Amino acid sequence: MSDKVNDAWNKYLLQLKLHPLRTKAITSSVLVGFSDAVAQKISGAKKLQFRRILLFMLYGFAYSGPFGHYLHLLMDKLFKGKKGNETVAKKVILEQITSSPWNNFFFMMYYGLVIEGRPLNIVMNKVKNDYPAVQLMAWKFWPIVGWVNYQYMPLQFRVLFHNFVGSCWAIFLNLKARSSVAIIKKA
């Protein structure tokens, strides 16, 4: 078994080296799709909604993976050659005041408009109501992840690490979004 795992890992590393953007996009797609399947099961779905999983995979492939790829390249260019706790702290702060608010807003909009197919006015109202709590929770959670990522992960693995942890975060966002829908349906 370990030979197969090692072989798969080595193939992944080769693809990451030869085609970093494509590999990160595909990896993100798979992890986001997996996290949605888990979120569906946790929320009590008897049958998985494959259209929904595919739409999440599209999000990972077209947005999350490429965004992370370019974000980490940009961070490395901005702080080229600089290391240490102060540099890591600057990277984390910069990420948290720029990409974190945008990513959470974009995810909530995508979820409402594309995944759920709701009208723009309803989605905007939901984002207006839920976004502050989601962003505050993100600022409690993601700086720690960012610190570990920038401090210990080599550049080529930062998107993988971020996406792996992001799968757990996506489960949280999915459940948060679904719980609000359930409350609206009960009212």
N, CA, C and O atoms as a DFTB+ gen file, in Angstrom:
748 C
 N C O
     1  1       0.829      -1.204       0.000
     2  2       0.000       0.000       0.000
     3  2       0.866       1.258       0.000
     4  3       0.585       2.206      -0.735
     5  1       1.913       1.270       0.819
     6  2       2.736       2.480       0.900
     7  2       3.460       2.753      -0.413
     8  3       3.746       3.909      -0.725
     9  1       3.765       1.709      -1.190
    10  2       4.387       1.921      -2.503
    11  2       3.434       2.657      -3.435
    12  3       3.851       3.534      -4.192
    13  1       2.160       2.301      -3.379
    14  2       1.166       2.974      -4.227
    15  2       1.003       4.435      -3.807
    16  3       0.891       5.323      -4.652
    17  1       0.991       4.672      -2.504
    18  2       0.867       6.043      -2.006
    19  2       2.096       6.853      -2.412
    20  3       1.969       7.984      -2.882
    21  1       3.273       6.281      -2.233
    22  2       4.508       6.972      -2.639
    23  2       4.529       7.251      -4.132
    24  3       4.930       8.332      -4.562
    25  1       4.100       6.281      -4.915
    26  2       4.053       6.449      -6.367
    27  2       3.080       7.570      -6.748
    28  3       3.395       8.412      -7.589
    29  1       1.907       7.576      -6.130
    30  2       0.914       8.620      -6.407
    31  2       1.458       9.996      -5.995
    32  3       1.291      10.976      -6.722
    33  1       2.103      10.061      -4.838
    34  2       2.663      11.321      -4.351
    35  2       3.746      11.825      -5.311
    36  3       3.783      13.012      -5.635
    37  1       4.616      10.934      -5.760
    38  2       5.675      11.323      -6.695
    39  2       5.100      11.809      -8.026
    40  3       5.622      12.751      -8.623
    41  1       4.035      11.174      -8.486
    42  2       3.375      11.634      -9.709
    43  2       2.756      13.015      -9.500
    44  3       2.817      13.872     -10.381
    45  1       2.161      13.221      -8.326
    46  2       1.591      14.525      -8.000
    47  2       2.692      15.593      -7.988
    48  3       2.515      16.673      -8.552
    49  1       3.817      15.292      -7.350
    50  2       4.920      16.246      -7.290
    51  2       5.454      16.586      -8.682
    52  3       5.810      17.731      -8.959
    53  1       5.505      15.588      -9.542
    54  2       5.958      15.828     -10.913
    55  2       4.994      16.769     -11.640
    56  3       5.423      17.704     -12.317
    57  1       3.687      16.514     -11.496
    58  2       2.692      17.383     -12.129
    59  2       2.744      18.792     -11.542
    60  3       2.574      19.781     -12.255
    61  1       2.980      18.867     -10.236
    62  2       3.085      20.168      -9.576
    63  2       4.274      20.958     -10.124
    64  3       4.199      22.177     -10.278
    65  1       5.348      20.269     -10.411
    66  2       6.538      20.914     -10.965
    67  2       6.335      21.301     -12.433
    68  3       6.692      22.406     -12.840
    69  1       5.760      20.385     -13.228
    70  2       5.597      20.624     -14.659
    71  2       4.438      21.568     -14.986
    72  3       4.540      22.393     -15.893
    73  1       3.352      21.442     -14.249
    74  2       2.126      22.204     -14.522
    75  2       1.535      22.728     -13.196
    76  3       0.479      22.265     -12.765
    77  1       2.210      23.683     -12.558
    78  2       1.766      24.095     -11.220
    79  2       0.346      24.676     -11.167
    80  3      -0.422      24.330     -10.270
    81  1      -0.006      25.540     -12.097
    82  2      -1.331      26.156     -12.064
    83  2      -2.422      25.106     -12.272
    84  3      -3.387      25.046     -11.510
    85  1      -2.265      24.289     -13.295
    86  2      -3.260      23.249     -13.580
    87  2      -3.386      22.277     -12.406
    88  3      -4.496      21.913     -12.016
    89  1      -2.264      21.861     -11.848
    90  2      -2.291      20.904     -10.739
    91  2      -2.983      21.496      -9.525
    92  3      -3.771      20.818      -8.866
    93  1      -2.698      22.743      -9.226
    94  2      -3.336      23.395      -8.074
    95  2      -4.832      23.588      -8.322
    96  3      -5.631      23.450      -7.396
    97  1      -5.217      23.901      -9.550
    98  2      -6.637      24.063      -9.878
    99  2      -7.380      22.737      -9.727
   100  3      -8.472      22.697      -9.161
   101  1      -6.798      21.667     -10.225
   102  2      -7.438      20.348     -10.121
   103  2      -7.503      19.904      -8.660
   104  3      -8.529      19.397      -8.207
   105  1      -6.417      20.094      -7.931
   106  2      -6.395      19.719      -6.512
   107  2      -7.454      20.481      -5.738
   108  3      -8.177      19.900      -4.929
   109  1      -7.546      21.768      -5.981
   110  2      -8.560      22.582      -5.314
   111  2      -9.957      22.099      -5.668
   112  3     -10.830      22.019      -4.804
   113  1     -10.168      21.779      -6.926
   114  2     -11.461      21.287      -7.387
   115  2     -11.868      20.016      -6.639
   116  3     -12.997      19.896      -6.162
   117  1     -10.944      19.086      -6.548
   118  2     -11.230      17.813      -5.858
   119  2     -11.513      18.048      -4.379
   120  3     -12.468      17.496      -3.832
   121  1     -10.688      18.863      -3.733
   122  2     -10.880      19.098      -2.297
   123  2     -12.183      19.836      -2.001
   124  3     -12.865      19.517      -1.028
   125  1     -12.535      20.817      -2.828
   126  2     -13.794      21.555      -2.620
   127  2     -14.987      20.639      -2.871
   128  3     -15.971      20.680      -2.131
   129  1     -14.903      19.815      -3.910
   130  2     -15.985      18.862      -4.170
   131  2     -16.151      17.878      -3.020
   132  3     -17.269      17.580      -2.601
   133  1     -15.041      17.382      -2.519
   134  2     -15.070      16.460      -1.384
   135  2     -15.679      17.134      -0.152
   136  3     -16.501      16.540       0.545
   137  1     -15.273      18.368       0.107
   138  2     -15.796      19.062       1.290
   139  2     -17.301      19.284       1.182
   140  3     -18.005      19.235       2.191
   141  1     -17.800      19.528      -0.024
   142  2     -19.245      19.694      -0.177
   143  2     -19.975      18.377       0.048
   144  3     -21.035      18.347       0.672
   145  1     -19.409      17.293      -0.460
   146  2     -20.036      15.983      -0.229
   147  2     -20.102      15.697       1.272
   148  3     -21.114      15.195       1.762
   149  1     -19.042      16.009       1.994
   150  2     -19.029      15.824       3.454
   151  2     -20.067      16.727       4.106
   152  3     -20.813      16.290       4.982
   153  1     -20.116      17.988       3.679
   154  2     -21.094      18.928       4.255
   155  2     -22.525      18.455       4.000
   156  3     -23.381      18.563       4.879
   157  1     -22.784      17.934       2.808
   158  2     -24.123      17.415       2.510
   159  2     -24.481      16.272       3.457
   160  3     -25.589      16.220       3.992
   161  1     -23.541      15.366       3.656
   162  2     -23.800      14.222       4.533
   163  2     -23.988      14.662       5.988
   164  3     -24.882      14.172       6.678
   165  1     -23.141      15.587       6.449
   166  2     -23.260      16.080       7.824
   167  2     -24.609      16.763       8.039
   168  3     -25.204      16.649       9.111
   169  1     -25.086      17.470       7.019
   170  2     -26.353      18.190       7.164
   171  2     -27.569      17.283       6.952
   172  3     -28.706      17.754       6.964
   173  1     -27.328      15.983       6.757
   174  2     -28.442      15.031       6.730
   175  2     -28.958      14.626       5.367
   176  3     -30.011      13.996       5.275
   177  1     -28.249      14.968       4.308
   178  2     -28.706      14.586       2.967
   179  2     -28.687      13.064       2.821
   180  3     -27.687      12.409       3.115
   181  1     -29.804      12.521       2.365
   182  2     -29.870      11.077       2.140
   183  2     -29.212      10.703       0.813
   184  3     -28.654       9.615       0.666
   185  1     -29.287      11.618      -0.145
   186  2     -28.714      11.393      -1.466
   187  2     -27.869      12.615      -1.838
   188  3     -28.334      13.749      -1.715
   189  1     -26.637      12.392      -2.291
   190  2     -25.762      13.497      -2.666
   191  2     -26.296      14.209      -3.908
   192  3     -26.789      13.576      -4.842
   193  1     -26.190      15.520      -3.899
   194  2     -26.577      16.338      -5.048
   195  2     -25.336      16.540      -5.920
   196  3     -24.507      17.406      -5.640
   197  1     -25.216      15.733      -6.981
   198  2     -24.012      15.763      -7.796
   199  2     -23.865      17.049      -8.594
   200  3     -22.741      17.478      -8.855
   201  1     -24.958      17.673      -8.987
   202  2     -24.869      18.959      -9.678
   203  2     -24.200      19.992      -8.769
   204  3     -23.341      20.762      -9.199
   205  1     -24.606      19.985      -7.534
   206  2     -24.049      20.893      -6.541
   207  2     -22.553      20.638      -6.336
   208  3     -21.759      21.577      -6.281
   209  1     -22.178      19.365      -6.224
   210  2     -20.758      19.019      -6.069
   211  2     -19.968      19.504      -7.283
   212  3     -18.873      20.047      -7.135
   213  1     -20.516      19.311      -8.474
   214  2     -19.824      19.758      -9.690
   215  2     -19.671      21.281      -9.729
   216  3     -18.645      21.792     -10.179
   217  1     -20.685      21.999      -9.261
   218  2     -20.583      23.461      -9.222
   219  2     -19.517      23.909      -8.217
   220  3     -18.815      24.892      -8.452
   221  1     -19.398      23.196      -7.109
   222  2     -18.322      23.490      -6.166
   223  2     -16.966      23.164      -6.779
   224  3     -16.000      23.904      -6.592
   225  1     -16.898      22.071      -7.500
   226  2     -15.639      21.706      -8.149
   227  2     -15.242      22.771      -9.183
   228  3     -14.062      23.087      -9.333
   229  1     -16.223      23.311      -9.883
   230  2     -15.959      24.399     -10.823
   231  2     -15.377      25.604     -10.083
   232  3     -14.433      26.230     -10.566
   233  1     -15.920      25.925      -8.941
   234  2     -15.416      27.021      -8.107
   235  2     -13.948      26.776      -7.744
   236  3     -13.116      27.676      -7.860
   237  1     -13.642      25.571      -7.311
   238  2     -12.261      25.248      -6.945
   239  2     -11.317      25.320      -8.131
   240  3     -10.208      25.844      -8.027
   241  1     -11.770      24.786      -9.263
   242  2     -10.931      24.740     -10.459
   243  2     -10.724      26.124     -11.070
   244  3      -9.601      26.494     -11.409
   245  1     -11.792      26.874     -11.207
   246  2     -11.726      28.154     -11.919
   247  2     -11.315      29.321     -11.033
   248  3     -10.783      30.314     -11.529
   249  1     -11.554      29.217      -9.730
   250  2     -11.263      30.362      -8.866
   251  2     -10.265      30.041      -7.747
   252  3      -9.181      30.622      -7.696
   253  1     -10.624      29.138      -6.875
   254  2      -9.849      28.922      -5.654
   255  2      -8.407      28.500      -5.912
   256  3      -7.485      29.085      -5.345
   257  1      -8.200      27.501      -6.752
   258  2      -6.843      27.050      -7.052
   259  2      -6.007      28.117      -7.735
   260  3      -4.906      28.418      -7.274
   261  1      -6.506      28.703      -8.836
   262  2      -5.734      29.769      -9.495
   263  2      -5.499      30.993      -8.604
   264  3      -4.409      31.565      -8.619
   265  1      -6.508      31.397      -7.832
   266  2      -6.342      32.552      -6.951
   267  2      -5.213      32.291      -5.960
   268  3      -4.338      33.135      -5.765
   269  1      -5.241      31.114      -5.337
   270  2      -4.189      30.776      -4.378
   271  2      -2.817      30.723      -5.025
   272  3      -1.833      31.189      -4.450
   273  1      -2.753      30.159      -6.215
   274  2      -1.486      30.069      -6.947
   275  2      -0.878      31.457      -7.132
   276  3       0.287      31.683      -6.803
   277  1      -1.675      32.379      -7.660
   278  2      -1.158      33.718      -7.929
   279  2      -0.957      34.538      -6.655
   280  3      -0.046      35.363      -6.591
   281  1      -1.785      34.323      -5.654
   282  2      -1.615      35.031      -4.378
   283  2      -0.257      34.696      -3.768
   284  3       0.475      35.592      -3.350
   285  1       0.075      33.426      -3.716
   286  2       1.338      33.037      -3.077
   287  2       2.554      33.429      -3.919
   288  3       3.613      33.722      -3.365
   289  1       2.420      33.439      -5.232
   290  2       3.504      33.952      -6.069
   291  2       3.713      35.449      -5.802
   292  3       4.845      35.919      -5.689
   293  1       2.604      36.186      -5.705
   294  2       2.685      37.619      -5.436
   295  2       3.313      37.885      -4.067
   296  3       4.173      38.757      -3.938
   297  1       2.892      37.147      -3.060
   298  2       3.454      37.331      -1.716
   299  2       4.960      37.083      -1.727
   300  3       5.720      37.816      -1.093
   301  1       5.389      36.048      -2.448
   302  2       6.825      35.772      -2.524
   303  2       7.576      36.897      -3.241
   304  3       8.714      37.208      -2.890
   305  1       6.938      37.506      -4.245
   306  2       7.590      38.629      -4.939
   307  2       7.644      39.869      -4.051
   308  3       8.656      40.569      -4.019
   309  1       6.558      40.139      -3.333
   310  2       6.518      41.314      -2.461
   311  2       7.548      41.234      -1.342
   312  3       8.122      42.248      -0.944
   313  1       7.779      40.034      -0.839
   314  2       8.684      39.848       0.306
   315  2       9.905      39.020      -0.097
   316  3      10.414      38.225       0.693
   317  1      10.359      39.211      -1.308
   318  2      11.441      38.395      -1.885
   319  2      12.678      38.368      -0.979
   320  3      13.236      39.400      -0.609
   321  1      13.073      37.146      -0.644
   322  2      14.284      36.953       0.135
   323  2      14.158      37.249       1.617
   324  3      15.091      37.003       2.382
   325  1      13.020      37.772       2.027
   326  2      12.846      38.107       3.445
   327  2      12.222      36.938       4.172
   328  3      11.281      36.315       3.681
   329  1      12.751      36.646       5.341
   330  2      12.238      35.549       6.166
   331  2      12.118      36.049       7.597
   332  3      12.415      37.206       7.894
   333  1      11.690      35.179       8.454
   334  2      11.601      35.538       9.863
   335  2      10.177      35.862      10.277
   336  3       9.278      36.009       9.448
   337  1      10.005      35.967      11.570
   338  2       8.674      36.167      12.148
   339  2       8.014      37.472      11.702
   340  3       6.804      37.515      11.477
   341  1       8.806      38.529      11.576
   342  2       8.235      39.821      11.174
   343  2       7.680      39.748       9.745
   344  3       6.599      40.270       9.470
   345  1       8.410      39.107       8.850
   346  2       7.950      38.958       7.467
   347  2       6.713      38.072       7.398
   348  3       5.764      38.371       6.673
   349  1       6.730      36.987       8.154
   350  2       5.558      36.098       8.180
   351  2       4.343      36.865       8.693
   352  3       3.251      36.741       8.139
   353  1       4.525      37.649       9.740
   354  2       3.415      38.441      10.292
   355  2       2.886      39.428       9.245
   356  3       1.673      39.604       9.125
   357  1       3.772      40.067       8.495
   358  2       3.343      41.007       7.457
   359  2       2.554      40.286       6.363
   360  3       1.538      40.794       5.887
   361  1       3.019      39.113       5.970
   362  2       2.296      38.346       4.952
   363  2       0.900      37.968       5.450
   364  3      -0.083      38.093       4.719
   365  1       0.823      37.511       6.690
   366  2      -0.472      37.107       7.254
   367  2      -1.412      38.308       7.326
   368  3      -2.577      38.211       6.940
   369  1      -0.915      39.425       7.814
   370  2      -1.760      40.624       7.927
   371  2      -2.221      41.085       6.548
   372  3      -3.397      41.399       6.361
   373  1      -1.312      41.128       5.590
   374  2      -1.679      41.547       4.233
   375  2      -2.738      40.622       3.639
   376  3      -3.702      41.080       3.025
   377  1      -2.549      39.326       3.825
   378  2      -3.528      38.366       3.312
   379  2      -4.891      38.559       3.986
   380  3      -5.929      38.483       3.330
   381  1      -4.880      38.806       5.288
   382  2      -6.134      38.923       6.024
   383  2      -6.908      40.211       5.733
   384  3      -8.133      40.238       5.844
   385  1      -6.205      41.262       5.366
   386  2      -6.937      42.508       5.068
   387  2      -7.282      42.642       3.587
   388  3      -8.057      43.523       3.213
   389  1      -6.718      41.783       2.740
   390  2      -7.016      41.870       1.310
   391  2      -7.802      40.657       0.832
   392  3      -8.987      40.769       0.520
   393  1      -7.160      39.512       0.771
   394  2      -7.809      38.366       0.133
   395  2      -8.869      37.703       1.006
   396  3      -9.844      37.174       0.473
   397  1      -8.714      37.713       2.308
   398  2      -9.710      37.055       3.159
   399  2     -11.108      37.662       3.003
   400  3     -12.060      36.921       2.759
   401  1     -11.265      38.985       3.136
   402  2     -12.606      39.556       2.954
   403  2     -13.168      39.292       1.552
   404  3     -14.348      38.976       1.399
   405  1     -12.313      39.424       0.533
   406  2     -12.764      39.194      -0.834
   407  2     -13.191      37.739      -1.023
   408  3     -14.261      37.477      -1.571
   409  1     -12.363      36.789      -0.574
   410  2     -12.673      35.372      -0.776
   411  2     -13.986      34.975      -0.111
   412  3     -14.777      34.234      -0.695
   413  1     -14.220      35.457       1.093
   414  2     -15.461      35.111       1.779
   415  2     -16.671      35.736       1.101
   416  3     -17.712      35.093       0.969
   417  1     -16.539      36.979       0.675
   418  2     -17.627      37.634      -0.058
   419  2     -17.911      36.881      -1.359
   420  3     -19.063      36.572      -1.665
   421  1     -16.858      36.590      -2.119
   422  2     -17.022      35.911      -3.401
   423  2     -17.651      34.532      -3.210
   424  3     -18.540      34.146      -3.969
   425  1     -17.196      33.789      -2.202
   426  2     -17.773      32.463      -1.943
   427  2     -19.264      32.568      -1.638
   428  3     -20.066      31.800      -2.169
   429  1     -19.635      33.517      -0.784
   430  2     -21.044      33.660      -0.418
   431  2     -21.897      34.052      -1.621
   432  3     -23.023      33.575      -1.767
   433  1     -21.369      34.914      -2.478
   434  2     -22.096      35.302      -3.681
   435  2     -22.233      34.108      -4.630
   436  3     -23.316      33.848      -5.153
   437  1     -21.153      33.401      -4.843
   438  2     -21.170      32.229      -5.721
   439  2     -22.153      31.187      -5.188
   440  3     -22.939      30.613      -5.942
   441  1     -22.096      30.956      -3.894
   442  2     -22.979      29.972      -3.287
   443  2     -24.448      30.340      -3.531
   444  3     -25.243      29.502      -3.958
   445  1     -24.792      31.583      -3.260
   446  2     -26.187      32.002      -3.410
   447  2     -26.650      32.049      -4.855
   448  3     -27.718      31.535      -5.187
   449  1     -25.848      32.664      -5.713
   450  2     -26.255      32.846      -7.109
   451  2     -26.128      31.577      -7.942
   452  3     -27.033      31.247      -8.708
   453  1     -25.021      30.867      -7.802
   454  2     -24.744      29.725      -8.682
   455  2     -25.197      28.406      -8.055
   456  3     -25.930      27.640      -8.681
   457  1     -24.771      28.146      -6.844
   458  2     -25.103      26.862      -6.217
   459  2     -26.605      26.773      -5.929
   460  3     -27.259      25.796      -6.295
   461  1     -27.136      27.794      -5.276
   462  2     -28.554      27.767      -4.916
   463  2     -29.453      28.336      -6.011
   464  3     -30.647      28.036      -6.035
   465  1     -28.911      29.146      -6.914
   466  2     -29.703      29.727      -7.993
   467  2     -30.709      30.753      -7.516
   468  3     -31.783      30.887      -8.101
   469  1     -30.378      31.468      -6.476
   470  2     -31.292      32.472      -5.918
   471  2     -31.129      33.811      -6.645
   472  3     -30.081      34.079      -7.232
   473  1     -32.162      34.644      -6.602
   474  2     -32.077      35.976      -7.214
   475  2     -31.051      36.861      -6.485
   476  3     -30.793      36.684      -5.294
   477  1     -30.483      37.804      -7.219
   478  2     -29.435      38.674      -6.692
   479  2     -29.875      39.414      -5.430
   480  3     -29.101      39.505      -4.477
   481  1     -31.091      39.939      -5.401
   482  2     -31.519      40.714      -4.224
   483  2     -31.575      39.852      -2.960
   484  3     -31.235      40.326      -1.876
   485  1     -31.996      38.608      -3.087
   486  2     -32.048      37.708      -1.924
   487  2     -30.633      37.356      -1.477
   488  3     -30.343      37.322      -0.281
   489  1     -29.756      37.095      -2.443
   490  2     -28.363      36.758      -2.117
   491  2     -27.681      37.944      -1.444
   492  3     -26.986      37.775      -0.443
   493  1     -27.875      39.127      -1.983
   494  2     -27.252      40.316      -1.383
   495  2     -27.749      40.546       0.045
   496  3     -26.975      40.923       0.924
   497  1     -29.025      40.320       0.264
   498  2     -29.571      40.477       1.611
   499  2     -28.953      39.453       2.563
   500  3     -28.605      39.784       3.697
   501  1     -28.820      38.213       2.101
   502  2     -28.208      37.162       2.918
   503  2     -26.749      37.492       3.219
   504  3     -26.292      37.337       4.352
   505  1     -26.020      37.946       2.201
   506  2     -24.615      38.312       2.405
   507  2     -24.533      39.467       3.399
   508  3     -23.685      39.467       4.291
   509  1     -25.409      40.437       3.243
   510  2     -25.433      41.590       4.155
   511  2     -25.640      41.132       5.598
   512  3     -25.011      41.658       6.516
   513  1     -26.516      40.157       5.793
   514  2     -26.799      39.671       7.148
   515  2     -25.707      38.751       7.703
   516  3     -25.357      38.851       8.879
   517  1     -25.167      37.858       6.868
   518  2     -24.255      36.816       7.355
   519  2     -22.776      37.141       7.214
   520  3     -21.951      36.599       7.950
   521  1     -22.431      38.016       6.281
   522  2     -21.018      38.266       6.001
   523  2     -20.221      38.732       7.220
   524  3     -19.128      38.213       7.444
   525  1     -20.705      39.677       8.011
   526  2     -19.889      40.124       9.154
   527  2     -19.509      38.973      10.102
   528  3     -18.366      38.898      10.553
   529  1     -20.444      38.095      10.397
   530  2     -20.140      36.971      11.299
   531  2     -19.154      35.995      10.658
   532  3     -18.247      35.494      11.322
   533  1     -19.338      35.730       9.373
   534  2     -18.421      34.826       8.667
   535  2     -17.019      35.425       8.641
   536  3     -16.042      34.723       8.904
   537  1     -16.911      36.714       8.327
   538  2     -15.594      37.336       8.249
   539  2     -14.924      37.413       9.616
   540  3     -13.715      37.207       9.721
   541  1     -15.679      37.701      10.651
   542  2     -15.091      37.710      11.996
   543  2     -14.579      36.326      12.386
   544  3     -13.507      36.196      12.977
   545  1     -15.353      35.295      12.049
   546  2     -14.901      33.933      12.325
   547  2     -13.637      33.624      11.515
   548  3     -12.721      32.973      12.017
   549  1     -13.591      34.085      10.277
   550  2     -12.408      33.869       9.433
   551  2     -11.180      34.527      10.059
   552  3     -10.096      33.944      10.056
   553  1     -11.343      35.723      10.590
   554  2     -10.208      36.415      11.202
   555  2      -9.759      35.764      12.505
   556  3      -8.657      36.038      12.980
   557  1     -10.576      34.926      13.080
   558  2     -10.157      34.157      14.260
   559  2      -9.415      32.886      13.861
   560  3      -8.567      32.399      14.608
   561  1      -9.730      32.355      12.694
   562  2      -9.221      31.054      12.271
   563  2      -8.054      31.147      11.287
   564  3      -7.020      30.514      11.497
   565  1      -8.208      31.933      10.213
   566  2      -7.249      31.931       9.113
   567  2      -5.886      32.533       9.411
   568  3      -4.914      32.113       8.784
   569  1      -5.746      33.488      10.325
   570  2      -4.387      33.963      10.616
   571  2      -3.464      32.852      11.144
   572  3      -2.271      32.840      10.841
   573  1      -4.004      31.947      11.913
   574  2      -3.197      30.829      12.419
   575  2      -2.766      29.938      11.251
   576  3      -1.608      29.529      11.160
   577  1      -3.712      29.648      10.365
   578  2      -3.411      28.839       9.184
   579  2      -2.377      29.550       8.317
   580  3      -1.428      28.928       7.841
   581  1      -2.559      30.842       8.116
   582  2      -1.619      31.621       7.317
   583  2      -0.225      31.614       7.920
   584  3       0.768      31.506       7.200
   585  1      -0.150      31.728       9.239
   586  2       1.150      31.710       9.918
   587  2       1.867      30.385       9.655
   588  3       3.037      30.373       9.273
   589  1       1.169      29.286       9.857
   590  2       1.762      27.961       9.613
   591  2       2.166      27.840       8.145
   592  3       3.246      27.342       7.829
   593  1       1.303      28.292       7.271
   594  2       1.559      28.188       5.837
   595  2       2.823      28.949       5.429
   596  3       3.702      28.388       4.775
   597  1       2.914      30.221       5.813
   598  2       4.061      31.036       5.423
   599  2       5.334      30.663       6.179
   600  3       6.436      30.812       5.650
   601  1       5.192      30.191       7.388
   602  2       6.357      29.875       8.214
   603  2       6.975      28.528       7.839
   604  3       8.198      28.388       7.820
   605  1       6.129      27.536       7.540
   606  2       6.645      26.176       7.419
   607  2       6.482      25.516       6.050
   608  3       7.170      24.537       5.760
   609  1       5.599      26.023       5.214
   610  2       5.339      25.368       3.933
   611  2       6.204      25.967       2.820
   612  3       6.289      27.188       2.686
   613  1       6.837      25.115       2.034
   614  2       7.512      25.629       0.840
   615  2       6.464      26.195      -0.128
   616  3       5.303      25.787      -0.105
   617  1       6.881      27.124      -0.962
   618  2       5.962      27.811      -1.875
   619  2       5.083      26.848      -2.667
   620  3       3.883      27.090      -2.803
   621  1       5.650      25.766      -3.191
   622  2       4.874      24.868      -4.052
   623  2       3.780      24.117      -3.285
   624  3       2.858      23.586      -3.905
   625  1       3.862      24.060      -1.948
   626  2       2.848      23.343      -1.167
   627  2       1.855      24.270      -0.457
   628  3       0.935      23.788       0.204
   629  1       2.022      25.565      -0.579
   630  2       1.142      26.487       0.156
   631  2      -0.308      26.407      -0.297
   632  3      -1.215      26.453       0.534
   633  1      -0.539      26.288      -1.584
   634  2      -1.920      26.196      -2.068
   635  2      -2.529      24.864      -1.630
   636  3      -3.693      24.821      -1.231
   637  1      -1.765      23.790      -1.700
   638  2      -2.254      22.487      -1.244
   639  2      -2.641      22.545       0.229
   640  3      -3.729      22.111       0.606
   641  1      -1.755      23.078       1.058
   642  2      -2.045      23.189       2.498
   643  2      -3.270      24.071       2.726
   644  3      -4.173      23.721       3.485
   645  1      -3.281      25.213       2.058
   646  2      -4.399      26.152       2.204
   647  2      -5.706      25.503       1.760
   648  3      -6.736      25.662       2.415
   649  1      -5.664      24.771       0.644
   650  2      -6.876      24.112       0.153
   651  2      -7.320      22.970       1.056
   652  3      -8.517      22.739       1.223
   653  1      -6.374      22.266       1.630
   654  2      -6.736      21.196       2.556
   655  2      -7.468      21.776       3.765
   656  3      -8.535      21.291       4.143
   657  1      -6.900      22.800       4.360
   658  2      -7.574      23.450       5.496
   659  2      -8.848      24.136       5.000
   660  3      -9.860      24.166       5.700
   661  1      -8.786      24.683       3.791
   662  2      -9.955      25.336       3.204
   663  2     -11.124      24.392       3.007
   664  3     -12.277      24.824       3.017
   665  1     -10.844      23.107       2.827
   666  2     -11.927      22.122       2.721
   667  2     -12.736      22.097       4.010
   668  3     -13.965      22.021       3.987
   669  1     -12.037      22.160       5.120
   670  2     -12.738      22.210       6.417
   671  2     -13.508      23.521       6.556
   672  3     -14.643      23.538       7.034
   673  1     -12.885      24.608       6.137
   674  2     -13.543      25.918       6.184
   675  2     -14.783      25.933       5.283
   676  3     -15.813      26.502       5.644
   677  1     -14.675      25.306       4.113
   678  2     -15.810      25.253       3.186
   679  2     -16.966      24.465       3.794
   680  3     -18.131      24.805       3.584
   681  1     -16.652      23.429       4.534
   682  2     -17.715      22.691       5.233
   683  2     -18.419      23.633       6.204
   684  3     -19.647      23.641       6.283
   685  1     -17.641      24.427       6.943
   686  2     -18.229      25.407       7.866
   687  2     -19.114      26.400       7.104
   688  3     -20.243      26.666       7.515
   689  1     -18.600      26.952       5.989
   690  2     -19.386      27.933       5.227
   691  2     -20.646      27.305       4.637
   692  3     -21.714      27.916       4.631
   693  1     -20.505      26.079       4.141
   694  2     -21.663      25.357       3.608
   695  2     -22.733      25.188       4.671
   696  3     -23.909      25.472       4.441
   697  1     -22.314      24.725       5.829
   698  2     -23.274      24.493       6.910
   699  2     -23.879      25.806       7.398
   700  3     -25.061      25.858       7.737
   701  1     -23.079      26.859       7.433
   702  2     -23.580      28.187       7.810
   703  2     -24.625      28.655       6.798
   704  3     -25.683      29.160       7.175
   705  1     -24.323      28.485       5.519
   706  2     -25.252      28.908       4.456
   707  2     -26.527      28.079       4.505
   708  3     -27.624      28.620       4.361
   709  1     -26.394      26.788       4.704
   710  2     -27.567      25.905       4.741
   711  2     -28.424      26.160       5.971
   712  3     -29.651      26.096       5.893
   713  1     -27.793      26.448       7.110
   714  2     -28.575      26.678       8.327
   715  2     -29.439      27.921       8.169
   716  3     -30.566      27.957       8.664
   717  1     -28.930      28.934       7.491
   718  2     -29.716      30.146       7.258
   719  2     -30.887      29.856       6.343
   720  3     -31.978      30.394       6.536
   721  1     -30.667      29.000       5.335
   722  2     -31.749      28.622       4.414
   723  2     -32.821      27.856       5.184
   724  3     -34.014      28.079       4.975
   725  1     -32.403      26.954       6.073
   726  2     -33.362      26.180       6.872
   727  2     -34.197      27.091       7.763
   728  3     -35.397      26.870       7.930
   729  1     -33.568      28.112       8.335
   730  2     -34.298      29.059       9.188
   731  2     -35.321      29.820       8.351
   732  3     -36.455      30.022       8.786
   733  1     -34.922      30.244       7.147
   734  2     -35.852      30.976       6.265
   735  2     -37.030      30.080       5.902
   736  3     -38.171      30.543       5.905
   737  1     -36.782      28.805       5.588
   738  2     -37.869      27.885       5.196
   739  2     -38.827      27.622       6.348
   740  3     -40.022      27.432       6.120
   741  1     -38.322      27.605       7.595
   742  2     -39.176      27.363       8.758
   743  2     -40.082      28.540       9.063
   744  3     -41.175      28.368       9.602
   745  1     -39.623      29.748       8.715
   746  2     -40.380      30.960       9.060
   747  2     -41.652      31.107       8.273
   748  3     -42.386      32.078       8.460
